[in-house]
């Protein structure tokens, strides 16, 4: 498994920077199969340590285009609204996350064939929080999680990818 955290100068709410975190893992399944699993966003509740349910409220061509993610971390429970931005079967699946109309993040999953029938899956989180969504994060997820979001997400991404791998390889 490989990982990275990068810092940009896009003007994050708290530190003046936005973060980007990426984690990768190789799965013994072809890119199309891995894409189909990830693009079925309801399955995220099985893999993610934070998301416990997904409600799809709009579809385009049978695929989810808008959904709500329900999340939990310790005593905190919150929801986010998500809009699918990229849906390229076998290549990439990405969605933007907002809370009460304010941007929070972009989550993306990229799939690359490894040459032996497997897929390198890269999960990417890009911080898009503004002052208002950071304030709501403090209220709904707690100060520790909000202030350490890149590290919290990196750990969660590792868990998510390991669970995805275990499910697809079983």
Secondary structure, 3 states (H helix, E strand, C coil): CEEEEEECCCCCCCCCCCEEEEEEEEECCCHHHHHHHHHCHHHHHHHCCCEEEEEEEEEECCEEEEEEEEEEECCEEEEEEEEEEEEECCCEEEEEEEECCEEEEEEEEEEEECCCCCEEEEEEEEECCCHHHHHHHHHHHCHHHHHCHHHHHHHHHHHHHHHHHHHHHC
